[in-house]
Amino acid sequence: MNRSVRDSLVFGYEHLNESIELPDPDDRHVVAAAIHSGSERIITFNMKDFPASRTLSAQGLTQTVLILTQYSLAI
């Protein structure tokens, strides 16, 4: 991933993992990294494991919605 998007890796988020509750505990690192890096959104096809009310105040988006949103802003 870092080859395609420079500086896309997040480090130093591990201390947040235990404080995050998700339907799939194996996804906690994703939310922890998003919080640690100041991300506003998590972009995923796996919406069921990232309920907005339990992760970030911003909504999750699927890749398709993100692309359509960005396209509509560019027109």
N, C-alpha and C positions, 0 to 999 in steps of 0.2 A: 504494500500500500504506500509506503513512504517513497518508493520510486515514482509512483504516479502523482502523488500529491505531497510535495515537500512539507516537512514539519507537521505531518498528520498524526504522528505517534504522540501519545500522552503518557507522561511518567509522573510518579508521585501521588497517585490517586488511591493507592491500595488501602490506606488507613480509613477510607470511607466505606469500603465494601460491606463491613459487618452492620453498618447502620441503615442499609438500604433493604427494603422488603419488596420483593417482586414475586409474581407467580412462579417464575423459574429462577431459583437462586444463582444458577450459572450465568445469568445475564447481569448480575449486580455490577460487575466491573465496567460495563458499558455506561451505566448511569453514573457511577463514581467518576469515570474519566470525563464525562460530559459536565458534571458539576465542577470538578477540579479545573477544567479548562475554560469554564465560563460559557459553555455552549448554550444556545437558546433552544435547540431542537435535537432530537434523535431521529435520524432518517432510517427507516427500517421497513421490511416487508412483514416483520414479526410483531404486529401491533398488539396482539393479545397478551404478549409478555411485557409490554411497556405501557400500562394504563397511565394516561396523562395525569390523573389526580394523584398518583403515587410516585411519579418520577419528577418531571420538571413542570413548572407552571406553564411553560409553552407546550403547544400540542405536538404530538409526533406526526410525521408525514410519511407517506409511502414515497418511493422514488418517483413514481408516475405523477403524483400530485405536485411534488417539488419541481419536476421538469416543466409541467404545465403552468405552474405559478410563475416560474422564472421566464418562461416564454411569453406569457401574457404581460409581464412587466416590461419586456423588451420591445413590445409592439408599440 
